[in-house]
Amino acid sequence: MIEAVIVGALTAWYLGIRAGIIAAAVTFIALLLAMVIPNMSLAVYALVFAWAAALYFFGPKLSGKKPGKSNLGWMGQATGAVGQARGWAKSFFGGNSK
């Protein structure tokens, strides 16, 4: 059932927490049904793989995230504020040398 966690995490990363939880729950239920219903597991695994691949390729376009940049949340904002304050201090004290 690790597939449900992976699909949920990948969906949450690109589309939000609510969508990630829904995708994980649907994947979990589909995998449980695939264990019970004969000849359904291949179709479920194919759909899980297709969803993960689609998110990987089209997720940055849907969410507006850049592929090379990570979203650090408040930590990224704090780092940006520290860098801005350091820049202001350098300009105030005239320390333009590196």
C-alpha positions in Angstrom: 0.0 0.0 0.0 3.0 2.2 -0.2 1.8 3.2 -3.7 -1.1 5.1 -2.1 1.3 7.0 0.1 3.5 7.9 -2.9 0.5 8.9 -5.1 -0.9 11.0 -2.2 2.4 12.7 -1.5 3.1 13.5 -5.2 -0.5 14.8 -5.6 -0.2 16.9 -2.5 3.1 18.4 -3.6 1.7 19.6 -6.9 -2.0 20.1 -6.3 -2.5 20.6 -2.6 -3.1 18.7 0.6 -6.8 18.1 0.0 -6.3 16.6 -3.4 -3.4 14.5 -2.1 -5.5 13.0 0.6 -8.3 12.2 -1.8 -5.9 10.7 -4.3 -4.3 8.6 -1.6 -7.7 7.3 -0.3 -8.9 6.5 -3.8 -5.6 4.7 -4.6 -5.8 2.7 -1.3 -9.4 1.6 -2.0 -8.6 0.7 -5.6 -5.6 -1.4 -4.5 -7.7 -3.1 -1.9 -10.4 -3.9 -4.5 -7.6 -5.2 -6.9 -6.6 -7.7 -4.2 -10.1 -9.1 -4.1 -11.3 -8.8 -7.7 -9.5 -11.1 -10.1 -7.6 -9.6 -13.1 -8.1 -6.0 -11.8 -4.6 -5.5 -10.3 -2.9 -4.8 -13.7 -5.4 -2.1 -14.6 -5.1 -0.5 -11.2 -1.3 -0.5 -11.3 -1.4 0.9 -14.8 -3.7 3.8 -13.7 -1.5 4.5 -10.6 1.6 4.6 -12.8 -0.2 6.8 -15.4 -1.4 9.3 -12.7 2.1 9.5 -11.1 3.7 10.0 -14.5 1.2 12.7 -15.5 1.8 14.5 -12.2 5.5 14.3 -12.7 5.4 15.7 -16.2 2.4 18.1 -16.0 2.4 18.9 -12.3 4.8 21.9 -12.4 2.6 23.5 -15.2 -0.5 23.0 -13.2 0.8 24.3 -9.9 3.1 27.0 -11.3 6.2 25.6 -9.6 9.5 25.7 -11.3 11.1 22.2 -11.8 14.5 23.2 -10.4 13.3 25.2 -7.4 12.0 23.8 -4.2 9.2 25.2 -2.2 10.6 25.9 1.3 7.5 27.6 2.7 8.3 29.8 5.7 11.9 28.8 5.7 12.4 30.2 2.2 10.8 33.4 3.2 13.0 33.7 6.3 16.1 33.1 4.3 15.0 35.7 1.8 14.4 38.2 4.7 17.9 37.5 6.1 19.4 38.0 2.7 17.6 41.3 2.3 18.6 42.5 5.7 22.2 41.6 5.0 22.1 43.5 1.7 20.7 46.6 3.5 23.4 46.3 6.2 26.1 46.1 3.5 24.7 49.2 1.7 24.3 51.1 5.0 27.8 50.4 6.3 29.4 50.7 2.8 30.7 47.2 2.8 30.6 46.4 -0.9 33.6 44.2 -0.9 33.3 40.4 -0.8 
